[in-house]
Amino acid sequence: LADRRLRCHHCGHEERIPRACPGCGNPDLAPLGQGTQRLEETLAQHFPAARILRIDRDSTRRKHALKEMLQEVHEERVDILVGTQILAKGHDFKRLTLVGALNVDGALYSADFRAAERLFAQLMQVAGRAGRAAEPGTVLIQTQFPDHPLFDALRHQDYEAFAKDQLTERKQAGFPPFCHQALLRAEATQLETALAFLHQARKMAASFSSAVTLYDPVPAPMARLAGRERAQLLVQADARRDLQHFLHDWNEA
C-alpha cells in the first residue's frame, strides 16, 4: 500500500512493512507480482496523459467510494480503468472497447475442481463488458497456456463445447455431478486440535455406511486465517440419498 502497510484481504489484519525479514534478518526485501496498484503505476508511466482510475478493495473502502468512481466512468472522465474481479460483475461501461485480463492462470489451476468453470464464466462476463452498441470490442487475455480448451471455447464463444469437455473430465475423475460430496471443516488455535477433531469424527463415522467414502483430514487450502488454524475432511458418495442419510446420522453422533 502507499502508506507502507501490509493488509490481508481475507481477515483485514494490518501491520507495517518490516524493515528486514522476521525470519533471517535480511533487509533486502522487494515486492513481487503485479497487483492493481503496481499496474496503475506502470500504466501511468506509459500513458502519462491518461486519466487512470483504480477500483479494488483498497480504493473502495470509503463509504460511497465505488458509486462515485463508477459515476466518473459513466461521465467519461476516465481513460483507463484498472481493477479486480469487481469490474466484471453487473457494470455496463458504454464506451469500453478494450479489456485486458491479466494473469488468469492462477484461477485456472486451482485446488478447486470447479476453477475452470468459474474462470470461463468470469471471462465471458469480461468479454461482455467490451464493445457495446455500435462500437466493437477486443479482449486480451494473458496466459501461459493459450492452447488450453477453455481459451479455444472462449474464442468461439462456445459454451456447449466447454461444458462437454468439462463433463468428460469430471466423469473420468469421479467428480460432481457424477458423485456427491460434503466437506466438514474445523478450526482451532492449533492445527493439531482441528485435525484431531476431524480424525475423531472420521473414526466415529467409519461404521455408519459402506456406500460413503471418507478421506483423510487435511489442512485447508488456506490453513491459517485471522489467527485460527483450519482443516477439513471430504466425504463422497455415488448417490445423493446415501450421502444425506449418512450426514444425518453423523451430525447427530
C-alpha positions in Angstrom: 0.0 0.0 0.0 1.0 3.6 -0.4 1.1 4.1 3.4 3.7 1.3 3.6 1.4 -1.2 5.3 0.6 -4.8 4.7 -3.1 -5.7 4.7 -4.8 -9.1 4.5 -7.8 -9.0 2.2 -9.3 -12.1 3.8 -9.4 -11.1 7.5 -8.5 -7.4 7.5 -5.3 -7.7 9.5 -2.8 -4.8 9.0 0.8 -4.2 10.0 3.7 -2.1 8.9 6.1 -3.5 6.3 9.1 -4.9 8.2 12.5 -3.3 7.6 14.0 -6.8 7.4 12.9 -10.4 7.1 11.5 -11.5 10.5 12.9 -15.0 9.9 16.5 -14.4 8.8 17.1 -10.7 9.3 17.9 -9.9 5.6 16.9 -6.3 4.8 16.8 -6.9 1.1 13.0 -7.1 0.7 11.3 -6.4 -2.6 7.6 -6.6 -3.7 6.7 -9.4 -6.1 3.8 -9.8 -8.6 1.7 -7.3 -10.4 -1.2 -6.2 -8.2 -3.6 -3.4 -9.2 -1.6 -0.7 -7.6 1.6 -1.6 -9.4 -0.3 -1.9 -12.7 -1.7 1.6 -12.1 1.8 2.9 -11.5 3.1 1.1 -14.6 0.3 2.4 -16.8 0.9 5.9 -15.6 4.5 5.7 -16.7 3.5 4.5 -20.2 0.5 6.8 -20.6 1.3 10.0 -18.6 -1.6 12.0 -20.2 -4.3 9.3 -19.5 -6.8 9.6 -16.7 -6.4 6.3 -14.8 -8.8 5.0 -12.1 -8.2 2.0 -9.9 -11.1 0.1 -8.5 -10.3 -2.6 -5.9 -11.0 -3.4 -2.3 -8.5 -0.8 -1.0 -9.6 2.1 -3.1 -13.3 1.5 -2.4 -13.1 1.1 1.4 -14.6 4.6 2.0 -18.4 4.7 2.1 -19.9 5.6 -1.4 -16.4 5.4 -3.0 -17.4 2.8 -5.5 -20.6 4.6 -6.5 -18.6 7.8 -7.0 -15.9 6.1 -9.1 -18.5 4.4 -11.3 -20.1 7.8 -11.9 -16.7 9.1 -13.1 -16.6 6.2 -15.6 -20.1 6.8 -16.9 -19.4 10.5 -17.3 -16.4 9.6 -19.4 -13.9 11.2 -17.1 -11.7 8.1 -17.1 -9.5 6.8 -19.9 -8.0 3.6 -18.4 -9.8 1.5 -15.7 -7.7 -0.8 -13.5 -9.5 -3.2 -11.2 -10.1 -6.6 -9.7 -13.0 -9.0 -10.4 -15.4 -6.5 -9.1 -15.4 -4.8 -12.5 -16.7 -7.9 -14.3 -19.9 -8.1 -12.4 -23.0 -6.2 -13.4 -21.5 -2.9 -14.6 -22.3 -1.5 -18.1 -19.4 0.6 -19.4 -20.8 2.1 -22.7 -17.5 3.4 -24.2 -15.3 0.5 -23.1 -13.8 -1.1 -26.2 -10.6 -2.8 -24.9 -10.3 -5.2 -21.9 -7.2 -6.9 -20.7 -7.5 -9.9 -18.3 -4.1 -10.4 -16.6 -2.6 -13.5 -15.0 -5.7 -15.7 -15.3 -3.7 -18.9 -14.9 -3.8 -18.6 -11.1 -7.6 -19.1 -11.4 -7.3 -21.8 -14.0 -5.1 -24.1 -12.0 -6.5 -24.4 -8.5 -7.3 -27.0 -5.8 -11.0 -26.5 -6.6 -12.1 -28.7 -9.5 -14.7 -26.0 -10.4 -11.9 -23.5 -11.1 -12.0 -23.8 -14.9 -15.8 -23.5 -14.9 -15.7 -20.3 -12.8 -12.9 -18.8 -14.9 -14.8 -19.4 -18.1 -17.9 -17.8 -16.7 -15.9 -14.8 -15.5 -14.1 -14.3 -18.8 -17.4 -14.5 -20.6 -18.6 -11.7 -18.3 -15.4 -9.7 -19.0 -16.0 -10.2 -22.8 -19.5 -8.8 -22.3 -18.1 -5.6 -20.8 -16.1 -4.8 -24.0 -17.9 -3.4 -27.0 -21.5 -2.2 -26.7 -23.9 -0.8 -29.3 -22.1 0.2 -32.5 -18.6 0.1 -31.0 -16.7 -3.2 -31.4 -14.7 -4.5 -28.5 -11.5 -6.5 -28.1 -10.5 -8.7 -25.2 -6.8 -9.6 -24.5 -6.1 -12.5 -22.1 -2.7 -13.1 -20.6 -1.9 -16.8 -20.2 0.9 -19.3 -20.5 -1.5 -21.9 -21.9 -3.2 -20.4 -24.9 -3.9 -23.9 -26.3 -6.0 -24.9 -23.3 -9.5 -26.0 -24.4 -11.0 -23.3 -22.2 -9.5 -20.5 -24.3 -10.4 -22.2 -27.5 -14.1 -22.4 -26.4 -13.9 -18.8 -25.2 -12.5 -17.6 -28.6 -15.5 -19.2 -30.3 -18.0 -18.2 -27.6 -18.8 -21.9 -27.4 -20.2 -22.7 -24.0 -21.6 -26.1 -25.2 -18.2 -27.4 -26.2 -16.6 -26.2 -23.0 -19.3 -27.8 -20.8 -19.0 -31.1 -22.7 -15.2 -31.1 -22.2 -15.6 -30.4 -18.5 -18.2 -33.1 -18.0 -15.9 -35.6 -19.7 -13.0 -34.7 -17.4 -15.2 -34.8 -14.3 -16.7 -38.2 -15.2 -13.2 -39.6 -15.7 -12.0 -38.2 -12.4 -15.2 -39.1 -10.5 -16.1 -35.5 -9.6 -19.6 -34.0 -9.3 -22.1 -34.2 -10.9 -21.1 -37.9 -11.2 -20.8 -38.1 -7.4 -22.0 -36.1 -4.4 -19.7 -34.5 -1.8 -19.8 -32.8 1.6 -17.0 -31.1 3.5 -16.6 -31.0 7.2 -14.5 -28.0 8.3 -12.9 -27.4 11.7 -10.8 -24.6 13.1 -8.9 -24.1 16.3 -6.0 -22.1 17.7 -3.7 -25.0 16.9 -3.8 -27.1 13.7 -3.3 -30.3 15.7 -6.5 -29.7 17.6 -8.6 -29.2 14.4 -7.1 -32.3 12.8 -7.6 -34.4 16.0 -11.3 -33.5 16.0 -11.7 -34.5 12.3 -9.8 -37.8 12.9 -12.2 -38.5 15.8 -15.2 -37.6 13.5 -13.8 -39.9 10.8 -13.3 -42.8 13.2 -16.8 -42.4 14.6 -18.4 -42.5 11.1 -16.5 -45.5 9.8 -19.2 -47.9 10.7 -22.2 -45.8 9.5 -22.4 -46.6 5.8 -20.2 -48.6 3.3 -21.7 -46.5 0.5 -19.8 -43.4 1.7 -16.1 -42.7 1.3 -14.4 -40.7 4.0 -11.0 -39.2 3.1 -8.2 -38.3 5.5 -8.4 -34.9 7.3 -6.0 -32.4 5.8 -5.2 -28.7 6.4 -7.4 -26.4 4.4 -6.0 -24.7 1.3 -5.8 -21.5 3.4 -4.7 -23.2 6.6 -4.3 -20.1 8.7 -6.7 -17.2 8.8 -7.3 -14.5 11.4 -5.1 -16.3 13.9 -7.0 -19.6 13.5 -5.8 -22.9 12.1 -8.3 -24.6 9.7 -8.6 -28.2 8.5 -11.2 -30.2 6.5 -12.5 -33.7 5.8 -14.1 -34.7 2.5 -17.0 -37.1 2.3 -18.2 -38.6 -1.0 -20.9 -40.9 -2.2 -22.3 -42.0 -5.6 -25.9 -41.5 -4.6 -27.2 -38.3 -3.0 -29.6 -40.3 -0.9 -26.8 -42.3 0.7 -24.9 -39.1 1.5 -27.9 -37.4 3.0 -28.6 -40.4 5.3 -25.0 -40.6 6.3 -24.8 -36.9 7.1 -28.0 -37.1 9.2 -26.6 -39.9 11.4 -23.1 -38.4 11.5 -24.4 -35.0 12.6 -26.4 -36.5 15.4 -23.4 -38.5 16.6 
